[in-house]
Amino acid sequence: MEKEKYRSMFLVEAAEHLQAMSDILLRLDSDPENRQEIDALFREAHSIKGMAATMEYEETARLAHRLEDDLDLCRKRGYMSAGEINQMLAGVDLLEALHDDISQERPERSVEFYLQALTLEERSEGPVSRERSQPPPGEEEGTKIAGAAEPLLIQIDLVDTVPIAAPRLLVLLKRCSEFGIVLKSWPSLEHILSDKVDGRLLVQLRPQLPTKEIHAQLVGYSEVEEISFPKPVVSTGLGARPQKSASVRVSTERLDQLINLTGELITTRYQLQNALKQRHLKDLDDGIGQLSRLVKNLHHQVLQVRMVSLRALFSRLSRIVYDLARSSAKKIELQTDGADIEIDRAIVEELVDPLTHMVRNAVDHGLKDKDVGVISLKAWRDRDQVLVQVTDDGAGIDPQTIRRIARERGLLSSAEVKMVRDYDLYQLICQPGFSTVDTVTGISGRGVGMDVVKTAIEGMGGLVLIDSTPGAGTSITLKLPLSLAIIRVLLIESDGARLAIPITRVIQAIEISPAEIHSSSKQLMVHYQDAFIPLLSLRKMLKQQKGGKMKELPLVVTEVMGRRIGLVVDRLIGQQEVFVQRLAPPFDQIPGCAGGTILGDGQVVFLLDLQSLLERRKKRI
């Protein structure tokens, strides 16, 4: 059988079934007697088993068959216990890991220990009843064997005298796979095989053995200097971050529309050729108008092909909240709205990490002193932008705490601490290493979460807006473009050169008179919306020649590195939709340049990356 021919189709369909299984299990957690959901879950496992068996993926088929058998018992009984739901979620995690193995063309990992753990539980306890869904009184933590055990992080350090670390790490990683379900490893298997490693191995797994026994089996290796078990990292729901898909499903209706448009373009091409040949200027003008309409329609249809809904991402976050609630012993309700909003597939893939950090912060910081809390995940369209918002009803952010930390770290002067607005103050939590808590937990507290969010979102041409009310909760809103390829930009001019700024980074474009400019500590400022913002010259940032005096100064108000600024330019040209292309190496390393585009007159225009320009300016200072 030609497996390669159908592998991509299997991966797409299997991913959909796995996502459906995770969604159903989360719904069953609140309604464990829903027979329709149990039946649907059984069908999903049966579908995965059938597809895997057809493709000869033996380990995936074995595991799916076991889950199918367990679900058949639950169907006959009419409900699923809490322990069985957790056990089934662990099975879905392992199926996801197997899916990743197949997508990366690696051999499937063994599922034997998972299957044996289930068999042991069945032999010793029999079918899990409602009364037995919780651990028996007196059962010691760390001694039970459960397929749904919390993730365990194992750190193995080799002795310094080991000449080549890679072979030893490979043996140890394989050994760890015998202790349970390996979710992730640092370094990864690919890095170990390429010999790009040092003498340390970190393995995250769902253990099937007690910690003491794992330690006893690893300590026998002479090359191992130290074995430790750091605080476990909370599972993100489906193991490692999903791989970027090389394919996307397109409805036949959209394909038909593209085919029809192609036919009309061909017809219009012949009309234009004939009009040009006959020198019929009116027909030529009509043909160009028709061509413009068709190209605009084609642009819209191509964008629609790349669009996917946020439903899968929202579902993934639901699983994350479920795991975080279990690990933090909090009762959390997740409310979602706008899951059907569509956005560029590439943006959805880049949103996984930022939204995960935001949800983790909401659970650990926002709901810190609450046993019961609500997290709201909302998305909506605003013209050519998509807004995604995470809100919690927790303690909120204390502005006085941020003022104190900002003053201690030298981020703000004593005068600035007193004058800065709360809105601008909240943006400081996106500074690298900034954290409002003194204790590091397994969920957050290292000061890297919002820094990651800010960097990722601004890298996509978006904005991060933070608002909070002490005692009432925090709201973080992401403003995102619909697409990374075709975007709307503001064209500007500086020293005779045309440049572009993504419209999502522009708060307002205005003109001011020199009389409105104020000076404070050698910094030029302008009053904007009840606050003073610094003025920066684009000519100076780009090391261009100094310009002459102007009666009116064109100003682009934007937000960079958490603060609003006024960017002084020579001329505001206007807005335009452009196709952005990445620059070829080594030009893609030019600071301040996020890509390029070609305008209708053939001129090449570069897209400005204001954040990297500001960072370079700070380093020079």
Disulfide bonds with the S-S distance in Angstrom:
none
